[in-house]
Amino acid sequence: MERAEKICFWNTHEFWGGGEKLHLEYAIALRDLGHPVCVVAHDRGALSRRARTEGLEVLSRRIHNLSFLNPLGLLKSALLLRKHGVGTLVFSSSQDMKAAGLAAKIAGVRRIVYLRGLAVPVRGGLLNRFYFNSVLTHLVASSLETRRTLLLNFPSVRIAAKTYVVYHGIEEQDLVTRPDDITPADGPGTTLVLGTAGRLTQQKGQLLLLDVARLLAVQGLSFRLRIAGTGELREAIEQGILQRDLEDRVELCGFVENMIPFLDQTDIFLLGSTWEGFGFVLVEAMARAKPVVAWQLSSNPEIVDHGHTGYLVDYPDVDKFAANVRLLMEDPELRQRMGRNGLERVRSRFTMTTSAQAFCLVLGL
């Protein structure tokens, strides 16, 4: 009996981030669907450790930006792929695409897949054009917005025809089963909790959310804004809190390992990001039956159904943003209804099982 070809997720970064998390979740989901799977990772990397803990087959390789120029290294990678019967290779970073993609081409791997999560254009230089035209067999974007930006510098119809969209899904176990059980009680004098999460960077828009908080405070509303995340903008955010007299209303929570308790203690989730390849944190909030408010830009409209699961606001209208947050703050029934609608939207569109099945469909697995 012929051995089934493996799906290999190649990610050689040492650190742990969104791309590494996505690779691990896809690897687990595809294994659970019955596909043979392996992971190629840095031997000292977080992905390697976590993949082994999940019982996945892990192979070790170290790659750097110029590894694709090393013939011996390419040959070693190609032999590794052949030895382990890899029929589908998936990667996300530029350095992995260049080294592993070329090795896969040499090894005769049938499906060479670039999984793209960032909604920013890829440089259209000669090297990238070569890879996009002659090496990659599939490009899988995390959203329609990511697909649009991915193709901006690659107008080729041939490249567009092999570029697909598969949304990132959430584990079914992370969906709340009884939303009423985690809805904070309302009553006279109740202080509502507004939550946001993401790296403390300009892109994530926490300073604009401080402007929103200031408007709500001036209107006399009782609330607390909790900000989860770390990053280079922390000092500026601390100064912004002081400048807006929000010391008693804003809490910087730092890095939050488990988002579920954070979200369960939140009444309304806010996202200030100016762009997102796929705003997975919105899905996480909706999965816990939370109404959301975000900007009407980037991939947000693909996730949030305006007026049904939350509100989308024209950027950068902080007055309108604050007005929509106030609507939710003053109407517990509306919060509950939108939260439930969001949960149902996640169940129908954004589960990991749905994502893994869609991934298999576009790759013909």
C-alpha positions as CSV (number, residue, x, y, z in Angstrom):
1,M,0.0,0.0,0.0
2,E,1.4,3.4,-1.0
3,R,2.3,5.7,1.8
4,A,0.2,8.9,2.0
5,E,2.1,12.1,1.3
6,K,2.7,14.3,4.3
7,I,1.7,17.9,4.8
8,C,4.7,19.7,6.2
9,F,4.5,23.1,8.0
10,W,7.9,24.8,7.7
11,N,8.6,27.6,10.2
12,T,12.1,28.1,11.4
13,H,11.7,31.2,13.6
14,E,12.9,30.8,17.2
15,F,10.3,33.2,18.6
16,W,6.6,32.5,19.2
17,G,4.1,34.7,17.4
18,G,0.9,34.7,15.3
19,G,2.5,32.9,12.4
20,E,3.9,30.1,14.6
21,K,0.5,29.8,16.4
22,L,-1.3,29.5,13.1
23,H,1.1,26.8,11.8
24,L,0.7,24.8,15.0
25,E,-3.1,25.0,14.9
26,Y,-3.3,24.0,11.2
27,A,-1.0,21.1,11.8
28,I,-3.1,19.8,14.7
29,A,-6.4,20.4,12.9
30,L,-5.2,18.6,9.7
31,R,-3.8,15.7,11.8
32,D,-7.2,15.4,13.5
33,L,-8.8,15.2,10.1
34,G,-6.7,12.2,9.4
35,H,-3.8,13.7,7.3
36,P,-0.2,12.7,8.0
37,V,1.5,15.9,9.2
38,C,5.0,17.0,10.2
39,V,6.5,20.3,11.3
40,V,10.0,21.6,10.4
41,A,11.1,24.1,13.1
42,H,14.2,25.6,14.7
43,D,15.5,23.1,17.2
44,R,15.5,25.7,20.0
45,G,12.3,27.4,18.9
46,A,9.0,27.7,20.7
47,L,7.2,26.0,17.8
48,S,9.4,22.9,18.1
49,R,8.6,22.6,21.8
50,R,4.9,23.1,21.5
51,A,4.6,20.8,18.5
52,R,6.3,18.0,20.3
53,T,4.0,18.5,23.3
54,E,1.1,18.1,20.9
55,G,2.5,14.8,19.7
56,L,3.4,16.0,16.2
57,E,6.4,14.8,14.3
58,V,9.0,17.5,14.4
59,L,12.1,17.9,12.1
60,S,14.8,20.4,12.8
61,R,16.3,22.9,10.4
62,R,18.0,26.3,10.9
63,I,17.4,28.9,8.1
64,H,18.6,32.5,7.7
65,N,17.9,35.1,5.1
66,L,20.5,34.0,2.6
67,S,20.1,30.2,3.0
68,F,18.6,30.0,-0.5
69,L,22.0,30.9,-1.9
70,N,23.7,27.8,-0.2
71,P,23.5,24.8,-2.7
72,L,24.5,22.3,0.0
73,G,21.8,23.6,2.4
74,L,19.2,23.5,-0.3
75,L,20.2,19.9,-1.2
76,K,20.0,18.9,2.5
77,S,16.5,20.5,2.8
78,A,15.4,18.8,-0.4
79,L,16.6,15.4,0.8
80,L,14.8,15.9,4.1
81,L,11.5,16.6,2.3
82,R,12.0,13.5,0.1
83,K,13.0,11.3,2.9
84,H,9.9,12.1,4.9
85,G,7.5,11.8,1.9
86,V,6.3,15.5,1.9
87,G,3.7,16.2,-0.8
88,T,2.6,19.6,0.5
89,L,4.9,22.2,2.0
90,V,3.5,25.2,3.8
91,F,5.4,28.3,5.0
92,S,4.7,32.0,5.8
93,S,7.9,34.0,6.1
94,S,10.0,35.4,3.3
95,Q,13.2,33.5,4.4
96,D,11.3,30.2,4.6
97,M,9.7,30.8,1.3
98,K,13.1,31.4,-0.4
99,A,15.0,28.5,1.1
100,A,12.3,25.9,1.7
101,G,10.3,26.8,-1.4
102,L,13.3,26.3,-3.7
103,A,14.3,23.0,-1.9
104,A,10.7,21.8,-2.3
105,K,10.9,22.6,-6.0
106,I,14.1,20.6,-6.3
107,A,12.6,17.7,-4.3
108,G,9.5,17.6,-6.6
109,V,7.0,18.5,-3.9
110,R,3.6,18.8,-5.6
111,R,2.1,21.6,-3.5
112,I,4.3,24.5,-2.4
113,V,2.1,26.9,-0.4
114,Y,2.7,30.4,0.8
115,L,0.4,31.1,3.8
116,R,0.1,34.9,4.0
117,G,-1.3,36.7,7.1
118,L,-0.2,40.3,6.7
119,A,-2.3,42.8,4.8
120,V,0.6,44.7,3.5
121,P,2.0,44.6,-0.1
122,V,4.9,42.3,-0.9
123,R,7.8,43.8,-2.8
124,G,7.5,43.1,-6.5
125,G,11.2,42.6,-7.2
126,L,12.6,40.0,-9.6
127,L,13.3,37.4,-6.9
128,N,9.8,37.5,-5.6
129,R,8.4,37.5,-9.1
130,F,10.4,34.3,-9.8
131,Y,9.0,32.6,-6.7
132,F,5.5,33.7,-7.2
133,N,5.5,32.6,-10.8
134,S,7.7,29.6,-10.9
135,V,8.0,28.1,-7.4
136,L,4.7,28.6,-5.5
137,T,1.8,26.4,-6.5
138,H,-0.7,28.1,-4.1
139,L,-0.9,31.3,-2.2
140,V,-3.4,31.3,0.7
141,A,-4.4,34.6,2.2
142,S,-6.0,35.1,5.6
143,S,-8.7,37.5,4.3
144,L,-9.9,39.2,1.1
145,E,-8.0,42.3,2.2
146,T,-4.8,40.3,2.6
147,R,-5.3,38.8,-0.9
148,R,-5.9,42.3,-2.3
149,T,-2.6,43.7,-0.8
150,L,-0.7,40.5,-1.6
151,L,-1.5,40.9,-5.3
152,L,-0.9,44.7,-5.6
153,N,2.6,44.3,-7.0
154,F,1.8,41.1,-8.8
155,P,-0.8,41.9,-11.5
156,S,-0.4,38.6,-13.3
157,V,-3.6,36.8,-13.9
158,R,-1.7,33.5,-13.5
159,I,-0.7,34.5,-9.9
160,A,-4.2,35.7,-9.1
161,A,-5.7,32.4,-10.2
162,K,-3.7,30.5,-7.7
163,T,-4.3,32.9,-4.8
164,Y,-7.1,31.8,-2.4
165,V,-8.6,33.0,0.9
166,V,-9.0,30.9,4.0
167,Y,-10.0,32.5,7.2
168,H,-8.2,31.7,10.4
169,G,-10.5,29.7,12.7
170,I,-10.8,29.4,16.4
171,E,-10.8,26.1,18.4
172,E,-14.4,24.9,19.0
173,Q,-13.5,24.4,22.7
174,D,-12.9,28.2,23.0
175,L,-16.5,29.1,22.0
176,V,-18.6,29.9,25.0
177,T,-21.4,27.4,25.5
178,R,-23.6,29.4,27.9
179,P,-23.2,33.1,27.2
180,D,-25.6,34.1,29.9
181,D,-23.3,32.6,32.5
182,I,-20.5,35.0,31.7
183,T,-22.4,38.1,31.1
184,P,-21.6,40.5,34.0
185,A,-24.7,41.6,35.9
186,D,-26.2,45.0,35.3
187,G,-27.6,47.3,37.9
188,P,-27.5,50.8,39.3
189,G,-23.9,52.1,39.5
190,T,-22.5,49.1,37.5
191,T,-19.0,49.8,36.1
192,L,-18.8,48.3,32.7
193,V,-15.6,46.8,31.4
194,L,-14.3,47.8,28.0
195,G,-11.5,45.6,26.7
196,T,-8.9,45.7,23.9
197,A,-5.9,43.5,23.2
198,G,-2.9,43.6,20.9
199,R,0.7,44.7,20.7
200,L,1.2,48.2,22.0
201,T,2.1,49.7,18.6
202,Q,0.9,52.6,16.4
203,Q,-0.9,50.1,14.1
204,K,-3.1,48.8,17.0
205,G,-4.5,52.3,17.7
206,Q,-4.6,52.2,21.5
207,L,-4.0,56.0,21.7
208,L,-7.2,56.5,19.7
209,L,-9.0,54.3,22.1
210,L,-7.8,56.6,24.9
211,D,-9.5,59.5,23.1
212,V,-12.6,57.4,23.0
213,A,-12.3,56.7,26.7
214,R,-11.8,60.4,27.4
215,L,-15.1,61.3,25.6
216,L,-17.0,58.6,27.5
217,A,-15.5,59.9,30.8
218,V,-16.5,63.5,30.1
219,Q,-20.1,62.2,29.4
220,G,-20.1,60.8,32.9
221,L,-20.3,57.1,32.0
222,S,-19.0,54.6,34.5
223,F,-16.5,52.2,32.9
224,R,-13.0,50.7,33.1
225,L,-10.9,50.2,30.0
226,R,-8.5,47.2,30.2
227,I,-5.7,47.1,27.7
228,A,-3.9,43.7,27.2
229,G,-0.6,43.6,25.4
230,T,3.1,44.7,25.5
231,G,5.1,46.7,23.1
232,E,7.2,49.8,22.2
233,L,4.2,52.2,22.7
234,R,3.7,51.5,26.4
235,E,5.4,54.6,27.6
236,A,3.5,56.8,25.2
237,I,0.2,55.1,26.3
238,E,1.1,55.7,30.0
239,Q,1.7,59.4,29.2
240,G,-1.6,59.5,27.2
241,I,-3.5,58.1,30.2
242,L,-2.1,60.9,32.4
243,Q,-2.7,63.6,29.9
244,R,-6.3,62.6,29.5
245,D,-6.9,62.2,33.3
246,L,-7.8,58.5,32.9
247,E,-5.6,57.0,35.7
248,D,-8.6,55.7,37.5
249,R,-10.3,54.3,34.4
250,V,-7.6,52.6,32.3
251,E,-5.6,49.5,33.3
252,L,-2.6,48.3,31.4
253,C,-2.7,44.5,31.9
254,G,0.5,43.6,30.1
255,F,0.9,40.3,28.2
256,V,-2.2,38.0,28.7
257,E,-1.4,34.3,28.0
258,N,-5.0,33.1,28.2
259,M,-7.5,35.5,26.5
260,I,-10.6,33.6,27.6
261,P,-10.7,34.9,31.3
262,F,-9.8,38.4,30.0
263,L,-12.7,38.4,27.5
264,D,-15.1,36.8,30.0
265,Q,-14.5,39.8,32.3
266,T,-15.2,42.2,29.4
267,D,-18.6,43.7,28.5
268,I,-17.7,45.3,25.2
269,F,-14.6,44.6,23.1
270,L,-12.9,47.5,21.2
271,L,-10.3,47.3,18.4
272,G,-8.4,50.4,17.4
273,S,-6.2,48.8,14.7
274,T,-5.7,50.7,11.5
275,W,-5.1,47.5,9.5
276,E,-5.3,43.8,10.2
277,G,-4.5,40.9,7.9
278,F,-7.2,39.1,9.8
279,G,-8.4,40.5,13.1
280,F,-8.4,37.2,15.0
281,V,-8.9,39.0,18.3
282,L,-12.3,40.1,17.1
283,V,-13.2,36.4,16.5
284,E,-11.9,35.6,19.9
285,A,-14.2,38.3,21.5
286,M,-17.2,37.2,19.4
287,A,-16.5,33.6,20.4
288,R,-17.1,34.7,24.0
289,A,-20.4,36.4,23.1
290,K,-19.0,39.9,23.3
291,P,-20.3,42.8,21.1
292,V,-17.4,44.6,19.3
293,V,-16.6,48.0,18.0
294,A,-13.9,48.6,15.4
295,W,-12.9,50.8,12.5
296,Q,-14.6,50.3,9.1
297,L,-11.4,49.3,7.3
298,S,-9.0,46.6,6.3
299,S,-10.3,43.1,7.0
300,N,-12.7,44.1,9.9
301,P,-15.8,44.1,7.7
302,E,-15.1,40.5,6.8
303,I,-15.5,39.6,10.4
304,V,-17.9,42.1,12.0
305,D,-21.5,42.3,10.7
306,H,-22.2,46.0,11.3
307,G,-25.4,46.5,13.4
308,H,-25.7,42.8,14.0
309,T,-22.6,41.6,15.9
310,G,-21.2,45.1,16.7
311,Y,-20.4,48.4,15.1
312,L,-17.9,49.5,12.4
313,V,-17.0,53.2,12.4
314,D,-15.4,55.3,9.7
315,Y,-11.8,55.9,10.6
316,P,-10.7,58.1,12.5
317,D,-14.1,59.4,13.8
318,V,-13.5,59.0,17.5
319,D,-16.8,60.8,18.3
320,K,-18.8,58.3,16.4
321,F,-16.7,55.4,17.9
322,A,-17.5,56.7,21.4
323,A,-21.2,57.2,20.5
324,N,-21.5,53.5,19.3
325,V,-19.7,52.3,22.5
326,R,-22.2,54.4,24.5
327,L,-25.1,52.8,22.7
328,L,-23.9,49.4,23.9
329,M,-23.1,50.6,27.4
330,E,-26.6,52.0,28.0
331,D,-28.5,49.0,26.5
332,P,-27.7,45.6,28.2
333,E,-30.3,43.9,26.0
334,L,-28.5,45.2,22.8
335,R,-25.1,44.0,24.2
336,Q,-26.5,40.5,24.9
337,R,-28.2,40.3,21.5
338,M,-25.1,41.4,19.5
339,G,-22.9,39.1,21.6
340,R,-25.1,36.1,20.8
341,N,-25.2,37.1,17.1
342,G,-21.4,37.3,17.1
343,L,-21.1,33.8,18.7
344,E,-23.3,32.3,16.0
345,R,-21.3,34.1,13.3
346,V,-18.1,32.5,14.6
347,R,-19.8,29.1,14.9
348,S,-20.8,29.2,11.2
349,R,-17.7,30.9,9.7
350,F,-14.7,31.0,11.8
351,T,-14.0,27.6,13.5
352,M,-10.7,25.8,13.1
353,T,-12.5,22.8,11.7
354,T,-14.1,25.0,9.0
355,S,-10.7,26.6,8.3
356,A,-8.9,23.2,8.0
357,Q,-11.6,21.9,5.7
358,A,-11.4,25.0,3.5
359,F,-7.6,24.7,3.4
360,C,-7.8,21.1,2.2
361,L,-10.4,22.1,-0.4
362,V,-8.3,24.8,-2.0
363,L,-5.2,22.6,-2.0
364,G,-7.1,19.6,-3.4
365,L,-6.2,17.4,-0.4
